[in-house]
């Protein structure tokens, strides 16, 4: 049996109005076109759905039996279409995100605030995580997007889109000798204790340093912590110096610390957005990426 949506709507309209003329007007069809749809439906089902009289059309017993099911079907279809349309128009939905702890408390809240202003009916859930666990939620399907600094993606299951390249700055207390400087070179850090802000920081920066600076980073006195907040707390207490990306500026200021340009060499890392490679982004996620990209452009200009 091959019933069509147009046939079912024609049947329901005639049943509700009791008239082929009124039903045709309701559906913006000619009366002859409407009659063809109803006859096709009756032929497919093998029963007569209406008793046709000169002045009025009435449902047959089969038609009365069939009508509640048609109403349910059309109602369910209408609800389904409305639900998908709401998702398309970002009038409802749930967007799950992941970001490393530093980004989760600096950049992401600002982006989410802008997004929620534009799409107030989307429920946004942010999971903060360790950098090395950033992609686990995407792989497991627990989050749709992950935002963070560049991490290896080697199996083709993750799609990576670069948002911007962010430089790292030297962080020192306001009373430090470097605090009033416009820039500091890596070799000038040698007299001071360095606090590596993440477990993988030294591994990433070492290839870019000259031999003397590399030796400085590897000496026993170098501290190594898992979280940027720990490094900032230690710097605030005069226990050493650290570095951090530009987007962490609000957190640096909250600790009362100074950011000084660090160069020779400049150390940059890409900030990327990650998603499942074989899964189409939901409308909510796609619009979030658009807002992220606007932030990226502003970050580059800044």
KAZI-V544838 format. One record per helix or strand. SS is the DSSP state (@ for helix, = for strand). FROM is the first residue (numbers start at 1). LEN is the number of residues. If there is no record, write none. Layout:
BEGIN
ss = (SS;SS)
from = (FROM;FROM)
len = (LEN;LEN)
END
This chain:
BEGIN
ss = (@;@;@;=;=;@;=;@;@;=;@;@;=;=;=;@;=;@;@;=;@;=;@;=;=;@)
from = (5;20;31;50;57;61;94;101;107;123;131;136;145;158;183;186;194;201;211;223;228;241;246;257;268;283)
len = (13;8;15;3;3;28;7;4;12;7;3;5;5;16;3;4;3;8;8;2;9;5;9;7;9;19)
END
